[in-house]
Amino acid sequence: MTAIWNGPVLFAPGNWLICQWFSDAGELQQEMFPEETLERASHALAA
């Protein structure tokens, strides 16, 4: 999963985190998360 945008969008109030990834079937997926529902991780994951 890759975060591609963090900030305001034209079609919804507030700030949003938009993520994209490829499903197991190879289809591009996208999901939006409102900023107020996000929680900062206590540590970063190594790639």
CHARMM internal coordinates of N, CA and C (Angstrom, degrees):
IC EDIT
DIST 1 N 1 CA 1.4483
DIST 1 CA 1 C 1.5224
ANGL 1 N 1 CA 1 C 107.45
DIST 1 C 2 N 1.3148
ANGL 1 CA 1 C 2 N 115.35
DIHE 1 N 1 CA 1 C 2 N 136.90
DIST 2 N 2 CA 1.4548
ANGL 1 C 2 N 2 CA 122.16
DIHE 1 CA 1 C 2 N 2 CA 179.94
DIST 2 CA 2 C 1.5199
ANGL 2 N 2 CA 2 C 109.81
DIHE 1 C 2 N 2 CA 2 C -124.35
DIST 2 C 3 N 1.3159
ANGL 2 CA 2 C 3 N 116.97
DIHE 2 N 2 CA 2 C 3 N 128.69
DIST 3 N 3 CA 1.4657
ANGL 2 C 3 N 3 CA 120.67
DIHE 2 CA 2 C 3 N 3 CA 173.44
DIST 3 CA 3 C 1.5217
ANGL 3 N 3 CA 3 C 107.41
DIHE 2 C 3 N 3 CA 3 C -78.13
DIST 3 C 4 N 1.3477
ANGL 3 CA 3 C 4 N 116.19
DIHE 3 N 3 CA 3 C 4 N 122.32
DIST 4 N 4 CA 1.4590
ANGL 3 C 4 N 4 CA 119.09
DIHE 3 CA 3 C 4 N 4 CA -177.39
DIST 4 CA 4 C 1.5198
ANGL 4 N 4 CA 4 C 113.00
DIHE 3 C 4 N 4 CA 4 C -108.29
DIST 4 C 5 N 1.3259
ANGL 4 CA 4 C 5 N 118.41
DIHE 4 N 4 CA 4 C 5 N -15.01
DIST 5 N 5 CA 1.4613
ANGL 4 C 5 N 5 CA 120.84
DIHE 4 CA 4 C 5 N 5 CA 179.98
DIST 5 CA 5 C 1.5152
ANGL 5 N 5 CA 5 C 109.52
DIHE 4 C 5 N 5 CA 5 C -156.19
DIST 5 C 6 N 1.3164
ANGL 5 CA 5 C 6 N 115.65
DIHE 5 N 5 CA 5 C 6 N 141.44
DIST 6 N 6 CA 1.4567
ANGL 5 C 6 N 6 CA 121.82
DIHE 5 CA 5 C 6 N 6 CA 173.53
DIST 6 CA 6 C 1.5170
ANGL 6 N 6 CA 6 C 106.89
DIHE 5 C 6 N 6 CA 6 C -140.15
DIST 6 C 7 N 1.3216
ANGL 6 CA 6 C 7 N 117.07
DIHE 6 N 6 CA 6 C 7 N 108.89
DIST 7 N 7 CA 1.4511
ANGL 6 C 7 N 7 CA 120.73
DIHE 6 CA 6 C 7 N 7 CA -179.69
DIST 7 CA 7 C 1.5134
ANGL 7 N 7 CA 7 C 111.41
DIHE 6 C 7 N 7 CA 7 C 155.62
DIST 7 C 8 N 1.3381
ANGL 7 CA 7 C 8 N 117.08
DIHE 7 N 7 CA 7 C 8 N -163.70
DIST 8 N 8 CA 1.4654
ANGL 7 C 8 N 8 CA 121.01
DIHE 7 CA 7 C 8 N 8 CA -177.86
DIST 8 CA 8 C 1.5257
ANGL 8 N 8 CA 8 C 111.61
DIHE 7 C 8 N 8 CA 8 C -72.34
DIST 8 C 9 N 1.3243
ANGL 8 CA 8 C 9 N 115.33
DIHE 8 N 8 CA 8 C 9 N 152.96
DIST 9 N 9 CA 1.4648
ANGL 8 C 9 N 9 CA 122.64
DIHE 8 CA 8 C 9 N 9 CA 173.27
DIST 9 CA 9 C 1.5258
ANGL 9 N 9 CA 9 C 107.52
DIHE 8 C 9 N 9 CA 9 C -126.12
DIST 9 C 10 N 1.3204
ANGL 9 CA 9 C 10 N 117.07
DIHE 9 N 9 CA 9 C 10 N 159.66
DIST 10 N 10 CA 1.4648
ANGL 9 C 10 N 10 CA 121.07
DIHE 9 CA 9 C 10 N 10 CA -176.04
DIST 10 CA 10 C 1.5213
ANGL 10 N 10 CA 10 C 113.92
DIHE 9 C 10 N 10 CA 10 C -71.06
DIST 10 C 11 N 1.3309
ANGL 10 CA 10 C 11 N 117.78
DIHE 10 N 10 CA 10 C 11 N -30.39
DIST 11 N 11 CA 1.4607
ANGL 10 C 11 N 11 CA 121.40
DIHE 10 CA 10 C 11 N 11 CA -168.54
DIST 11 CA 11 C 1.5190
ANGL 11 N 11 CA 11 C 115.03
DIHE 10 C 11 N 11 CA 11 C -101.95
DIST 11 C 12 N 1.3470
ANGL 11 CA 11 C 12 N 118.29
DIHE 11 N 11 CA 11 C 12 N 5.37
DIST 12 N 12 CA 1.4652
ANGL 11 C 12 N 12 CA 120.50
DIHE 11 CA 11 C 12 N 12 CA 179.35
DIST 12 CA 12 C 1.5286
ANGL 12 N 12 CA 12 C 108.74
DIHE 11 C 12 N 12 CA 12 C -152.53
DIST 12 C 13 N 1.3343
ANGL 12 CA 12 C 13 N 117.84
DIHE 12 N 12 CA 12 C 13 N 142.65
DIST 13 N 13 CA 1.4669
ANGL 12 C 13 N 13 CA 120.21
DIHE 12 CA 12 C 13 N 13 CA 178.97
DIST 13 CA 13 C 1.5276
ANGL 13 N 13 CA 13 C 111.78
DIHE 12 C 13 N 13 CA 13 C -72.04
DIST 13 C 14 N 1.3163
ANGL 13 CA 13 C 14 N 116.13
DIHE 13 N 13 CA 13 C 14 N 156.76
DIST 14 N 14 CA 1.4603
ANGL 13 C 14 N 14 CA 121.28
DIHE 13 CA 13 C 14 N 14 CA 176.23
DIST 14 CA 14 C 1.5187
ANGL 14 N 14 CA 14 C 112.78
DIHE 13 C 14 N 14 CA 14 C 88.66
DIST 14 C 15 N 1.3302
ANGL 14 CA 14 C 15 N 115.05
DIHE 14 N 14 CA 14 C 15 N -174.34
DIST 15 N 15 CA 1.4611
ANGL 14 C 15 N 15 CA 122.65
DIHE 14 CA 14 C 15 N 15 CA 177.55
DIST 15 CA 15 C 1.5164
ANGL 15 N 15 CA 15 C 109.41
DIHE 14 C 15 N 15 CA 15 C -103.03
DIST 15 C 16 N 1.3223
ANGL 15 CA 15 C 16 N 115.85
DIHE 15 N 15 CA 15 C 16 N 145.50
DIST 16 N 16 CA 1.4565
ANGL 15 C 16 N 16 CA 122.31
DIHE 15 CA 15 C 16 N 16 CA -175.23
DIST 16 CA 16 C 1.5240
ANGL 16 N 16 CA 16 C 110.83
DIHE 15 C 16 N 16 CA 16 C -133.45
DIST 16 C 17 N 1.3295
ANGL 16 CA 16 C 17 N 116.01
DIHE 16 N 16 CA 16 C 17 N 148.51
DIST 17 N 17 CA 1.4565
ANGL 16 C 17 N 17 CA 122.89
DIHE 16 CA 16 C 17 N 17 CA 169.57
DIST 17 CA 17 C 1.5226
ANGL 17 N 17 CA 17 C 105.99
DIHE 16 C 17 N 17 CA 17 C -104.72
DIST 17 C 18 N 1.3264
ANGL 17 CA 17 C 18 N 116.98
DIHE 17 N 17 CA 17 C 18 N 122.33
DIST 18 N 18 CA 1.4618
ANGL 17 C 18 N 18 CA 121.60
DIHE 17 CA 17 C 18 N 18 CA 179.75
DIST 18 CA 18 C 1.5242
ANGL 18 N 18 CA 18 C 107.81
DIHE 17 C 18 N 18 CA 18 C -110.42
DIST 18 C 19 N 1.3293
ANGL 18 CA 18 C 19 N 116.83
DIHE 18 N 18 CA 18 C 19 N 127.27
DIST 19 N 19 CA 1.4609
ANGL 18 C 19 N 19 CA 123.18
DIHE 18 CA 18 C 19 N 19 CA -178.02
DIST 19 CA 19 C 1.5225
ANGL 19 N 19 CA 19 C 109.97
DIHE 18 C 19 N 19 CA 19 C -121.63
DIST 19 C 20 N 1.3358
ANGL 19 CA 19 C 20 N 116.08
DIHE 19 N 19 CA 19 C 20 N 148.64
DIST 20 N 20 CA 1.4590
ANGL 19 C 20 N 20 CA 122.01
DIHE 19 CA 19 C 20 N 20 CA 175.04
DIST 20 CA 20 C 1.5212
ANGL 20 N 20 CA 20 C 108.89
DIHE 19 C 20 N 20 CA 20 C -131.54
DIST 20 C 21 N 1.3369
ANGL 20 CA 20 C 21 N 115.98
DIHE 20 N 20 CA 20 C 21 N 150.32
DIST 21 N 21 CA 1.4553
ANGL 20 C 21 N 21 CA 122.26
DIHE 20 CA 20 C 21 N 21 CA 176.99
DIST 21 CA 21 C 1.5176
ANGL 21 N 21 CA 21 C 108.56
DIHE 20 C 21 N 21 CA 21 C -160.26
DIST 21 C 22 N 1.3210
ANGL 21 CA 21 C 22 N 116.74
DIHE 21 N 21 CA 21 C 22 N 166.50
DIST 22 N 22 CA 1.4560
ANGL 21 C 22 N 22 CA 121.92
DIHE 21 CA 21 C 22 N 22 CA 175.89
DIST 22 CA 22 C 1.5212
ANGL 22 N 22 CA 22 C 109.10
DIHE 21 C 22 N 22 CA 22 C -101.39
DIST 22 C 23 N 1.3285
ANGL 22 CA 22 C 23 N 115.83
DIHE 22 N 22 CA 22 C 23 N 131.90
DIST 23 N 23 CA 1.4631
ANGL 22 C 23 N 23 CA 121.31
DIHE 22 CA 22 C 23 N 23 CA 178.60
DIST 23 CA 23 C 1.5250
ANGL 23 N 23 CA 23 C 109.43
DIHE 22 C 23 N 23 CA 23 C -72.16
DIST 23 C 24 N 1.3224
ANGL 23 CA 23 C 24 N 116.41
DIHE 23 N 23 CA 23 C 24 N 173.13
DIST 24 N 24 CA 1.4635
ANGL 23 C 24 N 24 CA 121.20
DIHE 23 CA 23 C 24 N 24 CA 176.65
DIST 24 CA 24 C 1.5222
ANGL 24 N 24 CA 24 C 111.71
DIHE 23 C 24 N 24 CA 24 C -60.72
DIST 24 C 25 N 1.3428
ANGL 24 CA 24 C 25 N 117.08
DIHE 24 N 24 CA 24 C 25 N -25.94
DIST 25 N 25 CA 1.4672
ANGL 24 C 25 N 25 CA 122.10
DIHE 24 CA 24 C 25 N 25 CA 178.91
DIST 25 CA 25 C 1.5287
ANGL 25 N 25 CA 25 C 111.85
DIHE 24 C 25 N 25 CA 25 C -85.73
DIST 25 C 26 N 1.3344
ANGL 25 CA 25 C 26 N 117.92
DIHE 25 N 25 CA 25 C 26 N -0.55
DIST 26 N 26 CA 1.4536
ANGL 25 C 26 N 26 CA 121.76
DIHE 25 CA 25 C 26 N 26 CA 178.64
DIST 26 CA 26 C 1.5166
ANGL 26 N 26 CA 26 C 114.79
DIHE 25 C 26 N 26 CA 26 C 86.99
DIST 26 C 27 N 1.3370
ANGL 26 CA 26 C 27 N 117.33
DIHE 26 N 26 CA 26 C 27 N 9.34
DIST 27 N 27 CA 1.4640
ANGL 26 C 27 N 27 CA 121.09
DIHE 26 CA 26 C 27 N 27 CA 179.85
DIST 27 CA 27 C 1.5244
ANGL 27 N 27 CA 27 C 110.37
DIHE 26 C 27 N 27 CA 27 C -88.98
DIST 27 C 28 N 1.3407
ANGL 27 CA 27 C 28 N 115.99
DIHE 27 N 27 CA 27 C 28 N 138.89
DIST 28 N 28 CA 1.4557
ANGL 27 C 28 N 28 CA 120.94
DIHE 27 CA 27 C 28 N 28 CA 177.60
DIST 28 CA 28 C 1.5217
ANGL 28 N 28 CA 28 C 109.37
DIHE 27 C 28 N 28 CA 28 C -71.94
DIST 28 C 29 N 1.3284
ANGL 28 CA 28 C 29 N 116.47
DIHE 28 N 28 CA 28 C 29 N 127.76
DIST 29 N 29 CA 1.4595
ANGL 28 C 29 N 29 CA 123.16
DIHE 28 CA 28 C 29 N 29 CA 179.41
DIST 29 CA 29 C 1.5265
ANGL 29 N 29 CA 29 C 108.39
DIHE 28 C 29 N 29 CA 29 C -114.95
DIST 29 C 30 N 1.3333
ANGL 29 CA 29 C 30 N 117.04
DIHE 29 N 29 CA 29 C 30 N 152.08
DIST 30 N 30 CA 1.4631
ANGL 29 C 30 N 30 CA 121.60
DIHE 29 CA 29 C 30 N 30 CA 177.08
DIST 30 CA 30 C 1.5199
ANGL 30 N 30 CA 30 C 109.10
DIHE 29 C 30 N 30 CA 30 C -143.07
DIST 30 C 31 N 1.3247
ANGL 30 CA 30 C 31 N 116.14
DIHE 30 N 30 CA 30 C 31 N 141.19
DIST 31 N 31 CA 1.4650
ANGL 30 C 31 N 31 CA 121.76
DIHE 30 CA 30 C 31 N 31 CA 178.50
DIST 31 CA 31 C 1.5226
ANGL 31 N 31 CA 31 C 108.76
DIHE 30 C 31 N 31 CA 31 C -141.15
DIST 31 C 32 N 1.3349
ANGL 31 CA 31 C 32 N 115.54
DIHE 31 N 31 CA 31 C 32 N 145.14
DIST 32 N 32 CA 1.4655
ANGL 31 C 32 N 32 CA 122.37
DIHE 31 CA 31 C 32 N 32 CA 177.32
DIST 32 CA 32 C 1.5239
ANGL 32 N 32 CA 32 C 109.07
DIHE 31 C 32 N 32 CA 32 C -112.66
DIST 32 C 33 N 1.3360
ANGL 32 CA 32 C 33 N 115.92
DIHE 32 N 32 CA 32 C 33 N 137.27
DIST 33 N 33 CA 1.4570
ANGL 32 C 33 N 33 CA 121.74
DIHE 32 CA 32 C 33 N 33 CA 179.24
DIST 33 CA 33 C 1.5241
ANGL 33 N 33 CA 33 C 108.58
DIHE 32 C 33 N 33 CA 33 C -124.61
DIST 33 C 34 N 1.3521
ANGL 33 CA 33 C 34 N 119.26
DIHE 33 N 33 CA 33 C 34 N 123.18
DIST 34 N 34 CA 1.4629
ANGL 33 C 34 N 34 CA 120.28
DIHE 33 CA 33 C 34 N 34 CA 177.60
DIST 34 CA 34 C 1.5295
ANGL 34 N 34 CA 34 C 110.41
DIHE 33 C 34 N 34 CA 34 C -66.65
DIST 34 C 35 N 1.3258
ANGL 34 CA 34 C 35 N 115.47
DIHE 34 N 34 CA 34 C 35 N 140.98
DIST 35 N 35 CA 1.4628
ANGL 34 C 35 N 35 CA 121.66
DIHE 34 CA 34 C 35 N 35 CA -175.66
DIST 35 CA 35 C 1.5295
ANGL 35 N 35 CA 35 C 112.96
DIHE 34 C 35 N 35 CA 35 C -54.10
DIST 35 C 36 N 1.3277
ANGL 35 CA 35 C 36 N 117.17
DIHE 35 N 35 CA 35 C 36 N -37.70
DIST 36 N 36 CA 1.4707
ANGL 35 C 36 N 36 CA 119.23
DIHE 35 CA 35 C 36 N 36 CA -175.97
DIST 36 CA 36 C 1.5287
ANGL 36 N 36 CA 36 C 113.18
DIHE 35 C 36 N 36 CA 36 C -69.83
DIST 36 C 37 N 1.3287
ANGL 36 CA 36 C 37 N 118.97
DIHE 36 N 36 CA 36 C 37 N -11.57
DIST 37 N 37 CA 1.4659
ANGL 36 C 37 N 37 CA 121.10
DIHE 36 CA 36 C 37 N 37 CA 178.11
DIST 37 CA 37 C 1.5251
ANGL 37 N 37 CA 37 C 112.36
DIHE 36 C 37 N 37 CA 37 C -97.87
DIST 37 C 38 N 1.3386
ANGL 37 CA 37 C 38 N 117.54
DIHE 37 N 37 CA 37 C 38 N -3.12
DIST 38 N 38 CA 1.4625
ANGL 37 C 38 N 38 CA 120.97
DIHE 37 CA 37 C 38 N 38 CA -177.24
DIST 38 CA 38 C 1.5163
ANGL 38 N 38 CA 38 C 110.64
DIHE 37 C 38 N 38 CA 38 C -87.49
DIST 38 C 39 N 1.3210
ANGL 38 CA 38 C 39 N 115.06
DIHE 38 N 38 CA 38 C 39 N 151.08
DIST 39 N 39 CA 1.4561
ANGL 38 C 39 N 39 CA 121.70
DIHE 38 CA 38 C 39 N 39 CA 178.47
DIST 39 CA 39 C 1.5213
ANGL 39 N 39 CA 39 C 108.02
DIHE 38 C 39 N 39 CA 39 C -134.02
DIST 39 C 40 N 1.3309
ANGL 39 CA 39 C 40 N 116.97
DIHE 39 N 39 CA 39 C 40 N 128.38
DIST 40 N 40 CA 1.4635
ANGL 39 C 40 N 40 CA 120.88
DIHE 39 CA 39 C 40 N 40 CA -178.55
DIST 40 CA 40 C 1.5258
ANGL 40 N 40 CA 40 C 110.24
DIHE 39 C 40 N 40 CA 40 C -67.54
DIST 40 C 41 N 1.3302
ANGL 40 CA 40 C 41 N 116.22
DIHE 40 N 40 CA 40 C 41 N 134.74
DIST 41 N 41 CA 1.4615
ANGL 40 C 41 N 41 CA 121.44
DIHE 40 CA 40 C 41 N 41 CA 177.18
DIST 41 CA 41 C 1.5251
ANGL 41 N 41 CA 41 C 109.50
DIHE 40 C 41 N 41 CA 41 C -72.55
DIST 41 C 42 N 1.3161
ANGL 41 CA 41 C 42 N 116.47
DIHE 41 N 41 CA 41 C 42 N 147.62
DIST 42 N 42 CA 1.4612
ANGL 41 C 42 N 42 CA 120.23
DIHE 41 CA 41 C 42 N 42 CA -178.41
DIST 42 CA 42 C 1.5277
ANGL 42 N 42 CA 42 C 111.84
DIHE 41 C 42 N 42 CA 42 C -77.10
DIST 42 C 43 N 1.3381
ANGL 42 CA 42 C 43 N 117.36
DIHE 42 N 42 CA 42 C 43 N -17.05
DIST 43 N 43 CA 1.4626
ANGL 42 C 43 N 43 CA 120.92
DIHE 42 CA 42 C 43 N 43 CA 178.54
DIST 43 CA 43 C 1.5296
ANGL 43 N 43 CA 43 C 108.99
DIHE 42 C 43 N 43 CA 43 C -152.62
DIST 43 C 44 N 1.3105
ANGL 43 CA 43 C 44 N 115.77
DIHE 43 N 43 CA 43 C 44 N 158.22
DIST 44 N 44 CA 1.4663
ANGL 43 C 44 N 44 CA 121.12
DIHE 43 CA 43 C 44 N 44 CA 180.00
DIST 44 CA 44 C 1.5229
ANGL 44 N 44 CA 44 C 109.38
DIHE 43 C 44 N 44 CA 44 C -92.18
DIST 44 C 45 N 1.3118
ANGL 44 CA 44 C 45 N 116.16
DIHE 44 N 44 CA 44 C 45 N 148.74
DIST 45 N 45 CA 1.4602
ANGL 44 C 45 N 45 CA 121.70
DIHE 44 CA 44 C 45 N 45 CA 176.27
DIST 45 CA 45 C 1.5220
ANGL 45 N 45 CA 45 C 109.50
DIHE 44 C 45 N 45 CA 45 C -89.59
DIST 45 C 46 N 1.3089
ANGL 45 CA 45 C 46 N 117.02
DIHE 45 N 45 CA 45 C 46 N 138.40
DIST 46 N 46 CA 1.4639
ANGL 45 C 46 N 46 CA 120.99
DIHE 45 CA 45 C 46 N 46 CA 176.86
DIST 46 CA 46 C 1.5212
ANGL 46 N 46 CA 46 C 109.27
DIHE 45 C 46 N 46 CA 46 C -79.31
DIST 46 C 47 N 1.3111
ANGL 46 CA 46 C 47 N 115.88
DIHE 46 N 46 CA 46 C 47 N 140.34
DIST 47 N 47 CA 1.4739
ANGL 46 C 47 N 47 CA 120.52
DIHE 46 CA 46 C 47 N 47 CA -179.43
DIST 47 CA 47 C 1.5016
ANGL 47 N 47 CA 47 C 111.01
DIHE 46 C 47 N 47 CA 47 C -80.14
END
COOR INIT
IC SEED 1 N 1 CA 1 C
IC BUILD
